[in-house]
């Protein structure tokens, strides 16, 4: 993935505002690419199969939680 000069400059400004640290272009590009990759990995929609598995698991846990509470 290629980043434009303006994107790197914008990231450097945000980083300086948030952390008070001035980054050089090479470090800023590295950190920005790393952040983009992390967001890509974390922020992915779940599939219908994953949603159904999640719902089924939580239904089972809810039932066992109610059983424990009533005892």
Backbone as XML, in Angstrom:
<?xml version="1.0"?>
<chain id="A" units="angstrom">
  <residue number="1" name="UNK">
    <atom name="N" x="0.846" y="-1.177" z="0.000"/>
    <atom name="CA" x="0.000" y="0.000" z="0.000"/>
    <atom name="C" x="0.889" y="1.237" z="0.000"/>
  </residue>
  <residue number="2" name="UNK">
    <atom name="N" x="0.564" y="2.130" z="-0.863"/>
    <atom name="CA" x="1.308" y="3.381" z="-0.946"/>
    <atom name="C" x="0.559" y="4.488" z="-0.218"/>
  </residue>
  <residue number="3" name="UNK">
    <atom name="N" x="1.296" y="5.254" z="0.539"/>
    <atom name="CA" x="0.725" y="6.385" z="1.260"/>
    <atom name="C" x="1.194" y="7.673" z="0.606"/>
  </residue>
  <residue number="4" name="UNK">
    <atom name="N" x="0.305" y="8.619" z="0.502"/>
    <atom name="CA" x="0.678" y="9.897" z="-0.083"/>
    <atom name="C" x="1.424" y="10.744" z="0.950"/>
  </residue>
  <residue number="5" name="UNK">
    <atom name="N" x="2.116" y="11.729" z="0.460"/>
    <atom name="CA" x="2.856" y="12.643" z="1.331"/>
    <atom name="C" x="1.912" y="13.369" z="2.274"/>
  </residue>
  <residue number="6" name="UNK">
    <atom name="N" x="0.744" y="13.745" z="1.762"/>
    <atom name="CA" x="-0.214" y="14.465" z="2.606"/>
    <atom name="C" x="-0.774" y="13.562" z="3.713"/>
  </residue>
  <residue number="7" name="UNK">
    <atom name="N" x="-0.960" y="12.276" z="3.430"/>
    <atom name="CA" x="-1.430" y="11.341" z="4.459"/>
    <atom name="C" x="-0.396" y="11.183" z="5.567"/>
  </residue>
  <residue number="8" name="UNK">
    <atom name="N" x="0.842" y="11.078" z="5.187"/>
    <atom name="CA" x="1.921" y="10.954" z="6.179"/>
    <atom name="C" x="2.018" y="12.241" z="6.990"/>
  </residue>
  <residue number="9" name="UNK">
    <atom name="N" x="1.931" y="13.369" z="6.324"/>
    <atom name="CA" x="2.004" y="14.654" z="7.019"/>
    <atom name="C" x="0.847" y="14.796" z="8.014"/>
  </residue>
  <residue number="10" name="UNK">
    <atom name="N" x="-0.336" y="14.381" z="7.596"/>
    <atom name="CA" x="-1.512" y="14.437" z="8.465"/>
    <atom name="C" x="-1.321" y="13.530" z="9.689"/>
  </residue>
  <residue number="11" name="UNK">
    <atom name="N" x="-0.803" y="12.327" z="9.465"/>
    <atom name="CA" x="-0.554" y="11.404" z="10.562"/>
    <atom name="C" x="0.476" y="11.987" z="11.531"/>
  </residue>
  <residue number="12" name="UNK">
    <atom name="N" x="1.530" y="12.579" z="11.001"/>
    <atom name="CA" x="2.557" y="13.190" z="11.856"/>
    <atom name="C" x="1.949" y="14.284" z="12.726"/>
  </residue>
  <residue number="13" name="UNK">
    <atom name="N" x="1.058" y="15.081" z="12.150"/>
    <atom name="CA" x="0.409" y="16.153" z="12.902"/>
    <atom name="C" x="-0.473" y="15.577" z="14.005"/>
  </residue>
  <residue number="14" name="UNK">
    <atom name="N" x="-1.272" y="14.555" z="13.679"/>
    <atom name="CA" x="-2.122" y="13.915" z="14.679"/>
    <atom name="C" x="-1.286" y="13.283" z="15.794"/>
  </residue>
  <residue number="15" name="UNK">
    <atom name="N" x="-0.201" y="12.635" z="15.424"/>
    <atom name="CA" x="0.673" y="11.976" z="16.399"/>
    <atom name="C" x="1.304" y="13.008" z="17.330"/>
  </residue>
  <residue number="16" name="UNK">
    <atom name="N" x="1.761" y="14.115" z="16.747"/>
    <atom name="CA" x="2.370" y="15.180" z="17.555"/>
    <atom name="C" x="1.337" y="15.786" z="18.513"/>
  </residue>
  <residue number="17" name="UNK">
    <atom name="N" x="0.100" y="15.968" z="18.035"/>
    <atom name="CA" x="-0.962" y="16.526" z="18.868"/>
    <atom name="C" x="-1.306" y="15.581" z="20.017"/>
  </residue>
  <residue number="18" name="UNK">
    <atom name="N" x="-1.414" y="14.297" z="19.718"/>
    <atom name="CA" x="-1.830" y="13.314" z="20.726"/>
    <atom name="C" x="-0.713" y="12.978" z="21.705"/>
  </residue>
  <residue number="19" name="UNK">
    <atom name="N" x="0.502" y="12.743" z="21.200"/>
    <atom name="CA" x="1.588" y="12.244" z="22.047"/>
    <atom name="C" x="2.694" y="13.257" z="22.313"/>
  </residue>
  <residue number="20" name="UNK">
    <atom name="N" x="2.691" y="14.375" z="21.611"/>
    <atom name="CA" x="3.716" y="15.390" z="21.813"/>
    <atom name="C" x="5.078" y="14.982" z="21.283"/>
  </residue>
  <residue number="21" name="UNK">
    <atom name="N" x="5.110" y="14.063" z="20.329"/>
    <atom name="CA" x="6.371" y="13.572" z="19.768"/>
    <atom name="C" x="6.382" y="13.860" z="18.273"/>
  </residue>
  <residue number="22" name="UNK">
    <atom name="N" x="7.468" y="14.422" z="17.817"/>
    <atom name="CA" x="7.642" y="14.716" z="16.395"/>
    <atom name="C" x="8.288" y="13.512" z="15.721"/>
  </residue>
  <residue number="23" name="UNK">
    <atom name="N" x="7.631" y="12.978" z="14.699"/>
    <atom name="CA" x="8.149" y="11.812" z="13.985"/>
    <atom name="C" x="8.809" y="12.236" z="12.685"/>
  </residue>
  <residue number="24" name="UNK">
    <atom name="N" x="9.864" y="11.508" z="12.289"/>
    <atom name="CA" x="10.412" y="11.726" z="10.951"/>
    <atom name="C" x="9.523" y="10.971" z="9.961"/>
  </residue>
  <residue number="25" name="UNK">
    <atom name="N" x="9.695" y="11.238" z="8.676"/>
    <atom name="CA" x="8.816" y="10.651" z="7.657"/>
    <atom name="C" x="8.874" y="9.124" z="7.638"/>
  </residue>
  <residue number="26" name="UNK">
    <atom name="N" x="10.055" y="8.558" z="7.786"/>
    <atom name="CA" x="10.209" y="7.106" z="7.732"/>
    <atom name="C" x="9.469" y="6.435" z="8.894"/>
  </residue>
  <residue number="27" name="UNK">
    <atom name="N" x="9.635" y="6.953" z="10.097"/>
    <atom name="CA" x="8.970" y="6.400" z="11.279"/>
    <atom name="C" x="7.461" y="6.588" z="11.187"/>
  </residue>
  <residue number="28" name="UNK">
    <atom name="N" x="7.040" y="7.765" z="10.715"/>
    <atom name="CA" x="5.611" y="8.042" z="10.579"/>
    <atom name="C" x="4.977" y="7.080" z="9.582"/>
  </residue>
  <residue number="29" name="UNK">
    <atom name="N" x="5.639" y="6.830" z="8.480"/>
    <atom name="CA" x="5.108" y="5.914" z="7.472"/>
    <atom name="C" x="5.001" y="4.504" z="8.048"/>
  </residue>
  <residue number="30" name="UNK">
    <atom name="N" x="6.025" y="4.069" z="8.774"/>
    <atom name="CA" x="6.017" y="2.748" z="9.389"/>
    <atom name="C" x="4.857" y="2.614" z="10.383"/>
  </residue>
  <residue number="31" name="UNK">
    <atom name="N" x="4.721" y="3.597" z="11.266"/>
    <atom name="CA" x="3.662" y="3.551" z="12.272"/>
    <atom name="C" x="2.273" y="3.632" z="11.644"/>
  </residue>
  <residue number="32" name="UNK">
    <atom name="N" x="2.126" y="4.427" z="10.618"/>
    <atom name="CA" x="0.838" y="4.548" z="9.949"/>
    <atom name="C" x="0.459" y="3.249" z="9.239"/>
  </residue>
  <residue number="33" name="UNK">
    <atom name="N" x="1.403" y="2.628" z="8.562"/>
    <atom name="CA" x="1.123" y="1.349" z="7.907"/>
    <atom name="C" x="0.781" y="0.272" z="8.929"/>
  </residue>
  <residue number="34" name="UNK">
    <atom name="N" x="1.470" y="0.289" z="10.058"/>
    <atom name="CA" x="1.189" y="-0.669" z="11.118"/>
    <atom name="C" x="-0.228" y="-0.450" z="11.678"/>
  </residue>
  <residue number="35" name="UNK">
    <atom name="N" x="-0.604" y="0.786" z="11.879"/>
    <atom name="CA" x="-1.943" y="1.112" z="12.367"/>
    <atom name="C" x="-3.016" y="0.670" z="11.372"/>
  </residue>
  <residue number="36" name="UNK">
    <atom name="N" x="-2.782" y="0.925" z="10.104"/>
    <atom name="CA" x="-3.743" y="0.524" z="9.070"/>
    <atom name="C" x="-3.899" y="-0.988" z="9.059"/>
  </residue>
  <residue number="37" name="UNK">
    <atom name="N" x="-2.803" y="-1.703" z="9.169"/>
    <atom name="CA" x="-2.853" y="-3.171" z="9.180"/>
    <atom name="C" x="-3.617" y="-3.677" z="10.411"/>
  </residue>
  <residue number="38" name="UNK">
    <atom name="N" x="-3.366" y="-3.080" z="11.556"/>
    <atom name="CA" x="-4.080" y="-3.485" z="12.771"/>
    <atom name="C" x="-5.578" y="-3.250" z="12.620"/>
  </residue>
  <residue number="39" name="UNK">
    <atom name="N" x="-5.950" y="-2.118" z="12.076"/>
    <atom name="CA" x="-7.363" y="-1.814" z="11.882"/>
    <atom name="C" x="-7.991" y="-2.784" z="10.889"/>
  </residue>
  <residue number="40" name="UNK">
    <atom name="N" x="-7.249" y="-3.148" z="9.857"/>
    <atom name="CA" x="-7.754" y="-4.093" z="8.876"/>
    <atom name="C" x="-8.030" y="-5.452" z="9.522"/>
  </residue>
  <residue number="41" name="UNK">
    <atom name="N" x="-7.124" y="-5.897" z="10.375"/>
    <atom name="CA" x="-7.273" y="-7.193" z="11.031"/>
    <atom name="C" x="-8.427" y="-7.171" z="12.032"/>
  </residue>
  <residue number="42" name="UNK">
    <atom name="N" x="-8.526" y="-6.111" z="12.807"/>
    <atom name="CA" x="-9.523" y="-6.026" z="13.874"/>
    <atom name="C" x="-10.914" y="-5.722" z="13.338"/>
  </residue>
  <residue number="43" name="UNK">
    <atom name="N" x="-11.010" y="-4.840" z="12.404"/>
    <atom name="CA" x="-12.310" y="-4.329" z="11.966"/>
    <atom name="C" x="-12.774" y="-5.047" z="10.709"/>
  </residue>
  <residue number="44" name="UNK">
    <atom name="N" x="-13.138" y="-6.303" z="10.862"/>
    <atom name="CA" x="-13.691" y="-7.065" z="9.750"/>
    <atom name="C" x="-15.075" y="-7.548" z="10.139"/>
  </residue>
  <residue number="45" name="UNK">
    <atom name="N" x="-16.032" y="-7.400" z="9.247"/>
    <atom name="CA" x="-17.379" y="-7.865" z="9.571"/>
    <atom name="C" x="-17.400" y="-9.380" z="9.746"/>
  </residue>
  <residue number="46" name="UNK">
    <atom name="N" x="-18.272" y="-9.851" z="10.620"/>
    <atom name="CA" x="-18.370" y="-11.284" z="10.825"/>
    <atom name="C" x="-19.306" y="-11.890" z="9.777"/>
  </residue>
  <residue number="47" name="UNK">
    <atom name="N" x="-19.090" y="-13.153" z="9.498"/>
    <atom name="CA" x="-19.935" y="-13.841" z="8.524"/>
    <atom name="C" x="-21.232" y="-14.269" z="9.200"/>
  </residue>
  <residue number="48" name="UNK">
    <atom name="N" x="-22.204" y="-14.657" z="8.391"/>
    <atom name="CA" x="-23.474" y="-15.145" z="8.936"/>
    <atom name="C" x="-23.246" y="-16.386" z="9.798"/>
  </residue>
  <residue number="49" name="UNK">
    <atom name="N" x="-22.327" y="-17.257" z="9.364"/>
    <atom name="CA" x="-22.037" y="-18.467" z="10.131"/>
    <atom name="C" x="-21.450" y="-18.118" z="11.496"/>
  </residue>
  <residue number="50" name="UNK">
    <atom name="N" x="-20.545" y="-17.148" z="11.533"/>
    <atom name="CA" x="-19.951" y="-16.722" z="12.795"/>
    <atom name="C" x="-21.009" y="-16.118" z="13.712"/>
  </residue>
  <residue number="51" name="UNK">
    <atom name="N" x="-21.923" y="-15.346" z="13.157"/>
    <atom name="CA" x="-22.993" y="-14.735" z="13.948"/>
    <atom name="C" x="-23.896" y="-15.801" z="14.547"/>
  </residue>
  <residue number="52" name="UNK">
    <atom name="N" x="-24.266" y="-16.781" z="13.753"/>
    <atom name="CA" x="-25.114" y="-17.864" z="14.260"/>
    <atom name="C" x="-24.414" y="-18.650" z="15.358"/>
  </residue>
  <residue number="53" name="UNK">
    <atom name="N" x="-23.133" y="-18.931" z="15.188"/>
    <atom name="CA" x="-22.373" y="-19.649" z="16.208"/>
    <atom name="C" x="-22.307" y="-18.832" z="17.497"/>
  </residue>
  <residue number="54" name="UNK">
    <atom name="N" x="-22.134" y="-17.530" z="17.372"/>
    <atom name="CA" x="-22.089" y="-16.644" z="18.529"/>
    <atom name="C" x="-23.422" y="-16.647" z="19.271"/>
  </residue>
  <residue number="55" name="UNK">
    <atom name="N" x="-24.511" y="-16.538" z="18.498"/>
    <atom name="CA" x="-25.839" y="-16.536" z="19.111"/>
    <atom name="C" x="-26.109" y="-17.859" z="19.831"/>
  </residue>
  <residue number="56" name="UNK">
    <atom name="N" x="-25.759" y="-18.970" z="19.185"/>
    <atom name="CA" x="-25.991" y="-20.286" z="19.785"/>
    <atom name="C" x="-25.188" y="-20.438" z="21.071"/>
  </residue>
  <residue number="57" name="UNK">
    <atom name="N" x="-23.965" y="-19.985" z="21.070"/>
    <atom name="CA" x="-23.128" y="-20.085" z="22.265"/>
    <atom name="C" x="-23.712" y="-19.241" z="23.399"/>
  </residue>
  <residue number="58" name="UNK">
    <atom name="N" x="-24.146" y="-18.040" z="23.088"/>
    <atom name="CA" x="-24.685" y="-17.156" z="24.119"/>
    <atom name="C" x="-26.024" y="-17.645" z="24.642"/>
  </residue>
  <residue number="59" name="UNK">
    <atom name="N" x="-26.840" y="-18.255" z="23.801"/>
    <atom name="CA" x="-28.104" y="-18.822" z="24.273"/>
    <atom name="C" x="-27.837" y="-19.921" z="25.292"/>
  </residue>
  <residue number="60" name="UNK">
    <atom name="N" x="-26.853" y="-20.758" z="25.012"/>
    <atom name="CA" x="-26.494" y="-21.834" z="25.939"/>
    <atom name="C" x="-25.961" y="-21.279" z="27.255"/>
  </residue>
  <residue number="61" name="UNK">
    <atom name="N" x="-25.168" y="-20.236" z="27.188"/>
    <atom name="CA" x="-24.625" y="-19.637" z="28.408"/>
    <atom name="C" x="-25.727" y="-18.962" z="29.211"/>
  </residue>
  <residue number="62" name="UNK">
    <atom name="N" x="-26.677" y="-18.312" z="28.542"/>
    <atom name="CA" x="-27.783" y="-17.658" z="29.237"/>
    <atom name="C" x="-28.616" y="-18.678" z="29.995"/>
  </residue>
  <residue number="63" name="UNK">
    <atom name="N" x="-28.866" y="-19.823" z="29.394"/>
    <atom name="CA" x="-29.650" y="-20.869" z="30.037"/>
    <atom name="C" x="-28.918" y="-21.392" z="31.269"/>
  </residue>
  <residue number="64" name="UNK">
    <atom name="N" x="-27.612" y="-21.640" z="31.152"/>
    <atom name="CA" x="-26.874" y="-22.151" z="32.310"/>
    <atom name="C" x="-26.733" y="-21.085" z="33.391"/>
  </residue>
  <residue number="65" name="UNK">
    <atom name="N" x="-26.674" y="-19.813" z="33.031"/>
    <atom name="CA" x="-26.629" y="-18.741" z="34.027"/>
    <atom name="C" x="-27.930" y="-18.684" z="34.806"/>
  </residue>
  <residue number="66" name="UNK">
    <atom name="N" x="-29.075" y="-18.842" z="34.141"/>
    <atom name="CA" x="-30.361" y="-18.815" z="34.810"/>
    <atom name="C" x="-30.510" y="-20.016" z="35.734"/>
  </residue>
  <residue number="67" name="UNK">
    <atom name="N" x="-29.986" y="-21.158" z="35.320"/>
    <atom name="CA" x="-30.061" y="-22.364" z="36.148"/>
    <atom name="C" x="-29.262" y="-22.162" z="37.431"/>
  </residue>
  <residue number="68" name="UNK">
    <atom name="N" x="-28.100" y="-21.579" z="37.334"/>
    <atom name="CA" x="-27.254" y="-21.332" z="38.497"/>
    <atom name="C" x="-27.913" y="-20.334" z="39.425"/>
  </residue>
  <residue number="69" name="UNK">
    <atom name="N" x="-28.534" y="-19.284" z="38.886"/>
    <atom name="CA" x="-29.180" y="-18.262" z="39.708"/>
    <atom name="C" x="-30.379" y="-18.814" z="40.473"/>
  </residue>
  <residue number="70" name="UNK">
    <atom name="N" x="-31.116" y="-19.733" z="39.842"/>
    <atom name="CA" x="-32.327" y="-20.254" z="40.471"/>
    <atom name="C" x="-32.030" y="-21.288" z="41.560"/>
  </residue>
  <residue number="71" name="UNK">
    <atom name="N" x="-30.825" y="-21.826" z="41.582"/>
    <atom name="CA" x="-30.494" y="-22.865" z="42.583"/>
    <atom name="C" x="-30.176" y="-22.309" z="43.913"/>
  </residue>
</chain>
